[in-house]
């Protein structure tokens, strides 16, 4: 039982501030633990009546408020029925007055345009007399300024204000926001939060993360000079997690949460120029990465009996280049680069670069962020993937802009892999829908 279950009021003698969930009776309103509402004008227990407006059962729309939110006096949540439909030639809501105009009662909802639920994330601060309009989603950690009128979604950890509300600034850097959204401290058990209040209040993200990692069995280590992360309870089974361009070893955590339930540990590493290795002289090129992955696998073989691979994008290509002759139990590839030579040719075409020019200039930067290299191209041409006997599952998005579907189909047929395609999925699986598909696929194929 949480603190907010035991008491309606957080502070002795203060009846203006309430744990809001105790004031909720409407089944279409849900409020998370510890969220508070303060009202120095009206009784805060009358929140549904005074603050949730035009919320009629006929629409079935919901108000969802997360945990640890702080809602100031007079904040309003205005739902769909406040609208007058813009589809009509008149602003007058004829369907509402169906009796007077001999209309079908069932048509009453045609009087307004349904915008949907209002969803408030966790750890959100909503200021004095702010107004949240129908259909809006406010991300975790956001701040809504005094008397702001919020008509559009607010990203996590964003401060907005004004009428209509506009972004003032982000609360933290993108890196810090990413870590906070990964940590989700608001979902921790009460005792764990209690132990970390000092870290939360002082902004000590490093100690907050370290405490969480110790509790979840996460260990940082080095394999030779390569930074690594080991996740999960001791086992004789391990997945080696190889990230893609722009990734890092910590991406292994989401994967480990799933496969760990079946007794697998996960070992993630930072490739050159990524994670802890940003700023190193060593580039992320095959003649550097492949010897490193070989070294890592040799170490892994000494500690684990059962070894599998999970790799993203170019990490899959590096894995195949490094482990073609190995006898591993399985490979799980997400948006893999399967034909690097073809990808380089495609990039040359996108940038309108000829082979003759590349040979002459050796390296050419493109306006889409990639550097084309003659040395890299020659390495790829001279070292094709000829063997791949490891049982392999591939998750591919139909809108992948780096690997064509025919390339995937040819690889699958040649090496006997199993392919799962997400329609309209992208190369980078990052939206809520795409991540849900990724998790479901991992559950199924691990």
C-alpha positions in Angstrom: 0.0 0.0 0.0 1.4 3.4 -1.0 1.5 6.6 0.9 -1.2 8.0 -1.3 -3.4 4.9 -0.6 -3.2 5.4 3.2 -4.2 9.1 3.2 -6.3 11.5 1.2 -4.3 14.5 2.3 -0.5 14.7 1.9 0.0 17.1 4.8 -1.5 17.2 8.3 -3.9 20.1 8.6 -3.9 21.0 4.9 -7.3 20.3 3.3 -6.5 22.3 0.2 -4.1 19.8 -1.2 -5.3 16.2 -1.9 -4.0 13.0 -3.4 -6.2 13.4 -6.4 -7.1 9.8 -7.0 -9.2 10.0 -3.8 -11.5 12.5 -5.5 -12.1 10.4 -8.6 -15.3 8.5 -9.1 -15.9 8.7 -12.8 -14.6 5.4 -14.5 -13.4 7.4 -17.4 -10.9 9.3 -15.3 -7.8 7.6 -13.9 -5.1 9.2 -11.8 -1.8 7.7 -10.7 -0.4 7.4 -7.2 1.1 10.5 -5.5 -0.4 13.0 -7.9 -1.7 16.0 -6.0 -4.2 18.8 -6.7 -4.3 22.0 -4.7 -7.3 24.3 -4.6 -7.5 27.3 -2.3 -10.8 28.5 -3.8 -13.0 25.4 -3.9 -12.9 22.0 -2.1 -10.3 19.9 -4.0 -12.6 16.9 -3.6 -14.9 18.6 -6.1 -12.2 18.2 -8.9 -14.5 16.2 -11.2 -17.2 18.9 -11.0 -15.1 22.0 -11.1 -12.1 21.1 -13.2 -13.2 18.4 -15.7 -15.6 20.1 -18.0 -17.9 19.0 -20.8 -16.9 15.4 -20.0 -20.1 13.6 -21.0 -20.4 9.8 -20.9 -21.8 9.7 -24.4 -18.4 10.4 -25.9 -16.5 7.7 -23.9 -13.4 9.9 -23.9 -11.0 9.6 -21.0 -8.9 11.8 -18.7 -5.7 9.9 -17.9 -3.2 11.5 -15.4 0.0 9.7 -14.4 2.0 9.5 -11.2 3.7 12.3 -9.2 1.9 15.1 -11.1 1.4 18.5 -9.5 -1.8 20.3 -10.5 -2.3 23.9 -9.4 -5.6 25.6 -8.4 -8.1 26.1 -11.1 -6.5 24.0 -13.8 -9.2 22.9 -16.3 -9.5 19.9 -18.6 -12.0 20.7 -21.4 -13.4 17.8 -23.4 -15.0 17.3 -26.8 -18.5 18.3 -26.0 -17.3 21.9 -25.6 -16.8 22.0 -29.3 -19.1 23.1 -32.0 -18.5 21.1 -35.2 -16.7 22.9 -37.9 -18.3 20.6 -40.5 -21.5 22.5 -40.3 -22.3 25.7 -42.1 -23.7 27.0 -38.8 -22.1 27.4 -35.4 -25.5 26.6 -33.9 -25.6 23.1 -32.3 -28.9 21.8 -33.8 -28.4 18.2 -32.7 -28.1 19.2 -29.1 -31.7 20.5 -29.2 -33.1 17.5 -31.0 -36.5 17.8 -29.4 -37.1 21.4 -30.6 -36.0 20.5 -34.1 -37.5 17.0 -34.4 -34.1 15.4 -34.8 -32.9 11.9 -33.9 -31.5 11.9 -30.4 -28.8 9.5 -31.6 -27.4 12.3 -33.7 -26.5 14.5 -30.7 -22.7 13.7 -31.0 -22.8 15.3 -34.5 -22.9 18.7 -32.7 -19.2 18.5 -32.0 -16.0 17.2 -33.4 -14.5 14.4 -31.3 -10.9 15.1 -30.5 -10.4 12.2 -28.1 -8.7 11.6 -24.7 -6.6 13.9 -22.6 -3.5 12.1 -21.5 -1.1 13.6 -18.9 2.2 11.8 -18.4 4.1 11.4 -15.1 5.8 14.0 -13.1 4.0 16.8 -14.9 3.5 20.2 -13.3 0.3 22.0 -14.5 0.3 25.7 -13.4 -2.5 27.9 -12.0 -5.6 28.1 -14.1 -4.0 26.4 -17.1 -6.4 24.9 -19.6 -5.8 21.6 -21.3 -7.9 21.0 -24.4 -9.4 17.8 -25.7 -7.2 15.4 -27.5 -3.9 16.7 -26.0 -1.2 14.4 -24.7 1.4 16.0 -22.3 4.6 14.0 -22.0 6.4 13.0 -18.8 8.2 15.8 -16.9 6.6 18.6 -18.8 5.7 22.0 -17.2 2.5 23.9 -18.2 2.7 27.6 -17.4 0.2 29.7 -15.5 -3.0 30.2 -17.5 -1.6 28.6 -20.6 -4.1 27.2 -23.0 -2.7 23.9 -24.4 -4.2 22.9 -27.7 -1.4 20.7 -29.0 0.7 17.8 -27.7 3.6 18.7 -25.4 6.8 16.6 -25.7 8.4 15.2 -22.5 10.4 17.6 -20.3 9.2 20.6 -22.3 8.1 23.9 -20.7 5.2 25.6 -22.5 3.2 28.8 -21.8 0.9 31.4 -23.4 -2.3 31.4 -25.4 -2.1 29.1 -27.3 0.7 27.4 -25.4 4.0 27.4 -27.2 7.4 25.8 -26.3 9.6 28.1 -24.1 12.4 25.6 -23.8 13.4 22.1 -22.9 14.1 21.4 -19.3 17.2 19.3 -19.9 19.5 18.2 -22.8 18.2 15.5 -25.1 20.7 13.1 -23.5 19.4 13.7 -20.0 15.7 13.5 -21.2 16.4 10.2 -22.9 18.0 8.8 -19.7 15.1 10.0 -17.5 12.5 8.4 -19.9 14.5 5.2 -19.7 14.8 5.3 -15.9 11.0 6.0 -15.4 11.8 6.6 -11.6 8.1 7.4 -11.0 7.4 3.7 -11.5 9.9 2.5 -8.9 8.7 1.0 -5.6 8.1 3.5 -2.9 11.1 2.5 -0.8 13.5 2.8 -3.8 12.2 6.3 -4.5 12.6 7.1 -0.8 16.3 6.0 -1.0 16.8 8.3 -4.0 15.0 11.5 -3.1 18.3 13.2 -2.5 19.6 12.2 -5.9 16.3 13.3 -7.6 16.2 16.6 -5.8 19.8 17.5 -6.4 19.7 16.5 -10.0 22.3 13.7 -9.6 21.4 11.6 -12.5 24.6 9.6 -12.4 23.9 8.4 -8.8 20.2 7.8 -9.7 21.3 5.6 -12.7 23.9 3.8 -10.7 21.5 2.9 -7.9 19.0 1.6 -10.5 21.6 -0.4 -12.3 22.9 -2.1 -9.2 19.4 -3.1 -8.3 18.7 -4.5 -11.7 21.9 -6.4 -12.0 23.7 -4.2 -14.5 27.4 -4.0 -14.4 29.8 -1.8 -16.4 33.1 -3.5 -17.5 35.8 -3.5 -20.2 36.7 -6.2 -22.6 40.3 -5.3 -23.3 39.8 -1.5 -23.9 36.3 -1.8 -25.2 33.6 -0.4 -22.8 30.8 -2.9 -22.2 27.7 -3.4 -20.1 26.5 -6.8 -18.7 22.9 -7.1 -17.8 21.1 -10.0 -16.0 21.7 -12.6 -13.4 24.6 -15.0 -13.8 23.8 -17.6 -16.5 25.5 -19.9 -19.0 23.6 -18.1 -21.8 24.4 -14.7 -23.3 23.3 -12.5 -26.1 26.1 -10.2 -27.6 24.3 -6.9 -28.4 25.8 -4.9 -31.3 24.3 -1.5 -31.8 24.0 0.5 -35.1 25.2 3.9 -36.1 24.4 6.5 -33.5 23.7 3.9 -30.9 25.4 2.7 -27.7 25.8 -0.3 -25.4 23.0 0.9 -23.2 20.5 0.1 -25.9 20.9 -3.5 -24.8 18.8 -2.8 -21.6 15.5 -2.8 -23.4 16.3 -6.1 -25.0 17.6 -7.6 -21.8 14.3 -6.9 -20.0 12.7 -9.3 -22.4 15.3 -12.1 -22.8 16.3 -11.9 -19.2 13.0 -13.5 -18.3 14.2 -16.7 -20.1 17.6 -16.8 -18.3 19.7 -14.9 -20.8 22.3 -12.4 -19.9 23.0 -9.6 -22.4 26.4 -8.1 -23.1 26.4 -4.8 -24.9 29.5 -3.0 -26.2 30.3 0.4 -27.6 31.6 0.4 -31.1 34.3 3.0 -32.1 33.1 6.6 -32.1 30.0 5.7 -30.0 29.0 5.8 -26.4 32.0 6.1 -24.1 34.3 6.0 -27.1 33.2 9.3 -28.7 36.3 11.3 -29.4 38.6 8.3 -29.8 40.9 8.3 -32.7 39.8 4.8 -33.9 37.1 5.1 -36.6 34.1 2.8 -37.0 35.4 1.0 -40.1 35.4 -2.7 -40.7 39.2 -3.2 -40.5 38.9 -1.8 -36.9 35.6 -3.2 -35.8 36.0 -6.7 -37.0 39.2 -7.4 -35.0 37.5 -5.9 -32.0 34.4 -8.1 -32.3 36.6 -11.1 -32.8 38.4 -10.2 -29.5 35.1 -9.7 -27.7 33.7 -13.1 -28.9 36.9 -14.9 -27.8 36.3 -13.5 -24.3 32.7 -14.4 -24.4 33.5 -18.0 -25.3 35.5 -18.3 -22.1 32.6 -17.3 -19.9 29.4 -18.6 -21.5 28.4 -21.9 -23.1 25.5 -20.7 -25.2 26.0 -17.6 -27.3 23.7 -15.7 -29.6 23.7 -12.3 -31.3 21.3 -9.4 -31.3 22.3 -6.6 -33.8 20.9 -3.4 -35.3 21.5 -2.0 -38.8 25.3 -1.8 -39.6 25.9 -3.7 -36.4 24.3 -6.7 -38.1 26.7 -6.3 -41.1 29.7 -6.0 -38.8 28.5 -9.2 -36.9 28.2 -11.2 -40.1 31.6 -10.0 -41.3 33.2 -11.0 -38.0 31.3 -14.2 -37.2 30.9 -15.9 -40.6 32.8 -19.0 -39.5 31.4 -19.2 -35.9 28.9 -21.7 -34.6 26.5 -19.5 -32.6 23.0 -20.5 -31.4 21.0 -17.7 -33.0 21.1 -14.2 -34.5 18.4 -11.6 -34.2 18.8 -8.8 -36.7 16.7 -5.6 -36.7 16.8 -3.4 -39.8 20.1 -5.1 -40.9 22.4 -3.8 -43.5 22.8 -7.0 -45.6 24.5 -5.7 -48.8 27.0 -3.0 -47.9 28.2 -2.7 -51.5 24.7 -2.0 -52.8 24.2 0.6 -50.0 27.3 2.4 -50.9 26.3 2.5 -54.6 22.9 3.8 -53.5 24.5 6.6 -51.5 26.8 7.5 -54.3 23.7 7.9 -56.5 21.9 10.0 -53.9 25.0 12.3 -53.7 25.6 12.2 -57.5 29.1 10.9 -57.0 30.8 8.8 -59.7 33.3 6.0 -59.0 36.0 7.9 -60.8 35.5 10.9 -58.5 35.5 8.8 -55.4 38.7 7.1 -56.4 40.3 10.4 -57.1 39.2 12.3 -54.0 39.3 9.2 -51.7 36.8 10.7 -49.2 33.7 12.8 -49.9 31.3 14.2 -47.3 27.6 14.1 -48.3 24.7 16.4 -47.4 22.9 13.5 -45.7 25.6 13.1 -43.1 27.6 10.2 -44.5 31.2 10.2 -45.7 31.9 8.0 -48.7 35.4 6.5 -48.7 37.3 4.8 -51.5 39.2 2.6 -49.0 35.9 1.5 -47.4 34.4 0.7 -50.8 37.4 -1.4 -51.8 37.3 -3.3 -48.5 33.6 -4.1 -49.0 34.1 -5.2 -52.6 37.0 -7.5 -51.7 35.4 -9.0 -48.6 31.8 -10.1 -49.4 29.7 -12.2 -47.0 29.9 -15.7 -48.4 28.9 -17.8 -45.5 26.2 -17.4 -42.9 25.0 -20.6 -41.3 23.7 -19.2 -38.0 19.9 -19.5 -37.5 18.7 -16.0 -38.1 15.5 -14.0 -37.5 15.2 -10.6 -39.2 12.8 -7.8 -38.4 12.4 -5.4 -41.3 10.3 -2.3 -41.8 8.7 -2.0 -45.3 9.6 1.7 -45.4 13.3 1.1 -44.7 15.3 3.7 -46.7 18.6 1.9 -46.5 18.0 -1.7 -47.4 15.6 -2.6 -50.3 13.1 -5.3 -49.8 14.5 -7.3 -52.7 17.9 -7.3 -51.0 16.3 -8.7 -47.9 14.4 -11.3 -49.8 17.6 -12.5 -51.6 19.5 -12.7 -48.4 16.7 -14.6 -46.6 16.5 -17.1 -49.5 20.2 -17.6 -49.8 20.9 -18.2 -46.1 17.6 -19.7 -45.0 16.7 -16.9 -42.6 13.2 -16.2 -41.2 11.8 -12.7 -42.1 9.2 -10.6 -40.2 8.0 -7.4 -42.0 6.4 -4.5 -40.3 4.3 -2.7 -42.8 5.2 1.0 -42.8 8.0 0.4 -40.3 11.1 2.5 -40.7 14.8 1.7 -40.6 15.0 3.1 -37.1 12.3 1.5 -34.9 11.5 4.4 -32.6 7.8 5.3 -32.5 5.5 3.8 -29.8 3.9 1.5 -32.4 7.3 0.4 -33.9 8.7 -0.3 -30.4 5.7 -2.4 -29.5 6.2 -4.5 -32.7 9.9 -4.8 -31.8 9.1 -6.0 -28.3 6.5 -8.5 -29.5 8.9 -9.8 -32.2 11.6 -10.3 -29.5 9.2 -12.1 -27.3 8.3 -14.4 -30.1 11.7 -15.2 -31.6 14.1 -15.3 -28.6 
